[in-house]
Amino acid sequence: MADFRTPLRDMRFLLYDVFDFETHFARLSDRERVTRDLLDPILDEAARFAETQLFAANRVGDVQGCRFADGMVTTPTGFKEAYATYVANGWTGMTGDPAYGGQALPHSMSLIVEEPMTIANMAWTMYPDLSHSAMNALERHGTPALKQRFLTLLLSGACTGTMCLTEPHAGSDVGILRTKAVPNADGSYAITGTKIFISAGEHDLVDNILHLVLARLPDAPAGTKGISLFIVPKFIPREDGSPGVRNGVACTGIEAKMGIHGNATCTLSFDAAIGFLVGAENEGMRCMFTMMNAARLGVGMQGVGVSEAAYQASLQYARERLQMRALTGRKNPAGVADPIIVHPDVRRMLLTQKAFIEGGRALAYYTAQQADLAEFGPPEQRADAETMLSFLTPIVKAFLTETGFESVNHAVQIYGGHGFIRETGVEQYVRDSRITLIYEGTTQIQALDLLGRKVMLTQGKALLAFVEEMQRTAKQCSTPLPDVAAALERIAAEWATLSLAAGGRAAADLNELGAASVDYLMYSGYASLAYCWARMALVATRLLNKGERTGADPFLTGKIATARFYLTRILPRAEAHKRALEAGAGVLMQIDDAAFDHI
Ligand SMILES: Cc1cc2nc3c(=O)[nH]c(=O)nc-3n(C[C@H](O)[C@H](O)[C@H](O)COP(=O)(O)OP(=O)(O)OC[C@H]3O[C@@H](n4cnc5c(N)ncnc54)[C@H](O)[C@@H]3O)c2cc1C
C-alpha cells in the first residue's frame, strides 16, 4: 500500500500566496488573530497526526468495521486512541466561543486543519466533523443556559454530536418526518420516533453523545414549517457534565455498507427521550441549516480529501509500474518497459485528478473565507459574504464530490487490475467517497437549491458578483497569460447569460428547473474551477517572475501547466452541460412512465 503525505506545499500556496489568509484573518473581529507563526505549527501537527496515527487506522477501520452488540458500538482498533490524541491537541474546541471553552479561531481553520485528517481517514474524521456541525448549531441558536450545559461538553471533546434528520420514509424530503416532540411540564420535551442512517449515532470514543434531532410538535404546521430542533443527550449530563441518567434513546442496529466502515451508521430509536429545544419552536429547519451549511462544506472537502489520498497512490504507482514502451521511443532503456507515466492517457488521468483536487481545494478555501466574513467580517461586508457563501455551498458540496468520485476512479484505472484488488488499497477510496454524493443532500437536491434558491430567487446576486470577480482576474491574466485570460473571460460571460436563460425557462415551467439543475450545477462547478485555476496560474507566474523562485520550481510550473490542462481539456465539458440543459425538460417528461420498461 502506498503511504501518503499531507500536501502542505499546496495548502500553504493557497493560504499565503493565493488567498492571503493572514490579511483575511486580520480583518475578522471577535476571533483570534491567526498569523503564519501560529498556523504553520498547527498544520504541521495536524499533518503528523494524520500521516501516522490516523492513516494507520484507515485500513484497519475498513477491514474491521464497527461492531454492534447489545445496543453498543465498538469502533475499529486505533479509533479511540486517535480521538484521545485529537482532544489532547485541543482541536475539538478550535473554532468555538471562548465563553464556553472554545479557542475562538475562525471557521475556516477547522476546514483547513481537518483536511489532512480526512485524507488519512475519512471514516474517523466524520466523528469530530459531526460534533463541529452540532457546535455550530448550538452556538448560533442555543440559549446561554443550553450552551453552558451542552456546548461546553462538545467543545471540550467530552461528548460528540450527531445530526438526526433522516427517517425511514423521509430522506431528501425532510418535511415529511414524523418524530414527535411533546412538551413536558418542566420545559423539556418527550421525543419519540425512529431515525435511520445516523452517522456516529453510537460509538465508544466518548461516554456521552449529544443528538441534534428534528421533530414535530403536536400542533405543528405540516411540512418544513412545522419542524423544531432538539438536543437529546444519550445520558442526561450531571451538574459537573459527567453522564448521569440514561435517556430514552437507543441504537438498535448499524448498517452494513459499501464504504466508510469505520464510521457507525446507526438506527436510533427515541422513546419519550428527554430533549431540549434549540432555537424557537417550528424554526428547526432554519437552525438545522446552520449545521448543514458547515457540514456541506465539510463534505465537499471530503471529496477533495479522499481523492488526494488516491491521487498520491496512483502517482507513485504510475512512476513505478513498467508497462509497454512510450509511443515515441524508449524512455527507460535499462528496464523491460517504460513507467506508465510516459503514456499520454495515464498523464491525462493524473492531471484530471490533480486539476480537480487542487482546483477544488482552492474553491473550498475561497468559500471558507466567505464563511468567516459572513459572521466575523467587517459589518458592511457580512451580508454579501453570506449571499456568496450560500451560492457557493451547493457547488462545493456537489461538484467537489462528483469530481472527487471521478478522480478516485481514475486512480483505480491507473492501477489497472491491481486497483480492483483490495491489497493495493485504492478501491477503498472509491467505496468511501461514493457516499459523499448522497449524504448532506444529494447532488440533485444541491442542484435544485443552487438554481432555484441561490440563483433565481436572488436574481443571480452572488453569481453576478462572482462573474465580475472572474472578469477582473481575466484582466489581470491578460498580459502574462493571454490564453488563460481568454478562456476565463469566455466562460464568465457565458455563465452569466446561460443563468439568465435557464432561470427564465424555469420560471415559466418548473419542470425546466428540475431538468436543468444538475447540468447547471456541473456547468457552474467547471466555471468556478476555471476561476480558481486562473488565479493560481497568475500567482504562480508572478512568483516565478519575482526572482527568488525562478528557474525550475516544478510546483509553480506545474500549477501553470495544470491550469492550461484544465482550461483546454476539462473546461470544454461545460459546453456539453450547456447543450444538455438547453435541450430542456421535454425529452425527459414526454416519455410515459410505463415506457421505461423494456422487458
Ligand atoms: C452512510 C450514510 C450516512 C448518513 N448519515 C446521516 C446522518 O448523520 N444524519 C442524517 O440525518 N442522515 C444521514 N444519512 C442519510 C442521507 O442524508 C440520505 O440518505 C440522503 O439525504 C438521501 O435520502 P434518501 O436516502 O432517503 O434518498 P431519497 O430522498 O429517497 O432519494 C432517492 C433519489 O431520488 C432523488 N430525488 C429525491 N427528490 C428529488 C427531487 N425533488 N428532484 C430530483 N431528484 C430527487 C435523490 O437525489 C436520490 O437520487 C446518511 C446516509 C448514509 C447512507
Ligand as a Chemical Component Dictionary entry (heavy atoms), coordinates in Angstrom:
data_LIG
# 
_chem_comp.id                   LIG 
_chem_comp.type                 NON-POLYMER 
_chem_comp.pdbx_formal_charge   0 
_chem_comp.three_letter_code    LIG 
# 
loop_
_chem_comp_atom.comp_id 
_chem_comp_atom.atom_id 
_chem_comp_atom.alt_atom_id 
_chem_comp_atom.type_symbol 
_chem_comp_atom.charge 
_chem_comp_atom.model_Cartn_x 
_chem_comp_atom.model_Cartn_y 
_chem_comp_atom.model_Cartn_z 
_chem_comp_atom.pdbx_ordinal 
LIG C1  C1  C 0 -23.611 6.247  5.255  1  
LIG C2  C2  C 0 -24.717 7.239  5.453  2  
LIG C3  C3  C 0 -24.590 8.194  6.438  3  
LIG C4  C4  C 0 -25.627 9.103  6.671  4  
LIG N1  N1  N 0 -25.548 9.977  7.710  5  
LIG C5  C5  C 0 -26.650 10.716 8.060  6  
LIG C6  C6  C 0 -26.697 11.475 9.270  7  
LIG O1  O1  O 0 -25.731 11.542 10.012 8  
LIG N2  N2  N 0 -27.848 12.116 9.583  9  
LIG C7  C7  C 0 -28.943 12.066 8.796  10 
LIG O2  O2  O 0 -29.960 12.660 9.141  11 
LIG N3  N3  N 0 -28.941 11.366 7.632  12 
LIG C8  C8  C 0 -27.825 10.685 7.251  13 
LIG N4  N4  N 0 -27.815 9.948  6.094  14 
LIG C9  C9  C 0 -28.980 9.978  5.227  15 
LIG C10 C10 C 0 -28.711 10.764 3.936  16 
LIG O3  O3  O 0 -28.604 12.133 4.233  17 
LIG C11 C11 C 0 -29.867 10.436 2.977  18 
LIG O4  O4  O 0 -29.647 9.106  2.543  19 
LIG C12 C12 C 0 -29.923 11.382 1.799  20 
LIG O5  O5  O 0 -30.295 12.662 2.220  21 
LIG C13 C13 C 0 -30.894 10.913 0.720  22 
LIG O6  O6  O 0 -32.098 10.491 1.255  23 
LIG P1  P1  P 0 -32.695 9.057  0.879  24 
LIG O7  O7  O 0 -31.603 8.072  1.077  25 
LIG O8  O8  O 0 -33.936 8.847  1.605  26 
LIG O9  O9  O 0 -32.969 9.150  -0.668 27 
LIG P2  P2  P 0 -34.297 9.748  -1.324 28 
LIG O10 O10 O 0 -34.589 11.077 -0.739 29 
LIG O11 O11 O 0 -35.345 8.717  -1.292 30 
LIG O12 O12 O 0 -33.814 9.975  -2.812 31 
LIG C14 C14 C 0 -33.707 8.918  -3.766 32 
LIG C15 C15 C 0 -33.238 9.526  -5.086 33 
LIG O13 O13 O 0 -34.219 10.462 -5.537 34 
LIG C16 C16 C 0 -33.605 11.695 -5.812 35 
LIG N5  N5  N 0 -34.558 12.768 -5.533 36 
LIG C17 C17 C 0 -35.358 12.926 -4.458 37 
LIG N6  N6  N 0 -36.084 14.042 -4.569 38 
LIG C18 C18 C 0 -35.719 14.622 -5.745 39 
LIG C19 C19 C 0 -36.099 15.788 -6.446 40 
LIG N7  N7  N 0 -37.014 16.633 -5.959 41 
LIG N8  N8  N 0 -35.514 16.058 -7.648 42 
LIG C20 C20 C 0 -34.574 15.222 -8.151 43 
LIG N9  N9  N 0 -34.185 14.108 -7.542 44 
LIG C21 C21 C 0 -34.750 13.805 -6.357 45 
LIG C22 C22 C 0 -32.394 11.743 -4.900 46 
LIG O14 O14 O 0 -31.413 12.645 -5.371 47 
LIG C23 C23 C 0 -31.933 10.294 -4.979 48 
LIG O15 O15 O 0 -31.176 10.119 -6.135 49 
LIG C24 C24 C 0 -26.768 9.068  5.833  50 
LIG C25 C25 C 0 -26.858 8.111  4.813  51 
LIG C26 C26 C 0 -25.869 7.196  4.641  52 
LIG C27 C27 C 0 -26.042 6.147  3.577  53 
# 
loop_
_chem_comp_bond.comp_id 
_chem_comp_bond.atom_id_1 
_chem_comp_bond.atom_id_2 
_chem_comp_bond.value_order 
_chem_comp_bond.pdbx_ordinal 
LIG C1  C2  SING 1  
LIG C2  C3  SING 2  
LIG C2  C26 DOUB 3  
LIG C3  C4  DOUB 4  
LIG C4  N1  SING 5  
LIG C4  C24 SING 6  
LIG N1  C5  DOUB 7  
LIG C5  C6  SING 8  
LIG C5  C8  SING 9  
LIG C6  O1  DOUB 10 
LIG C6  N2  SING 11 
LIG N2  C7  SING 12 
LIG C7  O2  DOUB 13 
LIG C7  N3  SING 14 
LIG N3  C8  DOUB 15 
LIG C8  N4  SING 16 
LIG N4  C9  SING 17 
LIG N4  C24 SING 18 
LIG C9  C10 SING 19 
LIG C10 O3  SING 20 
LIG C10 C11 SING 21 
LIG C11 O4  SING 22 
LIG C11 C12 SING 23 
LIG C12 O5  SING 24 
LIG C12 C13 SING 25 
LIG C13 O6  SING 26 
LIG O6  P1  SING 27 
LIG P1  O7  DOUB 28 
LIG P1  O8  SING 29 
LIG P1  O9  SING 30 
LIG O9  P2  SING 31 
LIG P2  O10 DOUB 32 
LIG P2  O11 SING 33 
LIG P2  O12 SING 34 
LIG O12 C14 SING 35 
LIG C14 C15 SING 36 
LIG C15 O13 SING 37 
LIG C15 C23 SING 38 
LIG O13 C16 SING 39 
LIG C16 N5  SING 40 
LIG C16 C22 SING 41 
LIG N5  C17 SING 42 
LIG N5  C21 SING 43 
LIG C17 N6  DOUB 44 
LIG N6  C18 SING 45 
LIG C18 C19 SING 46 
LIG C18 C21 DOUB 47 
LIG C19 N7  SING 48 
LIG C19 N8  DOUB 49 
LIG N8  C20 SING 50 
LIG C20 N9  DOUB 51 
LIG N9  C21 SING 52 
LIG C22 O14 SING 53 
LIG C22 C23 SING 54 
LIG C23 O15 SING 55 
LIG C24 C25 DOUB 56 
LIG C25 C26 SING 57 
LIG C26 C27 SING 58 
# 
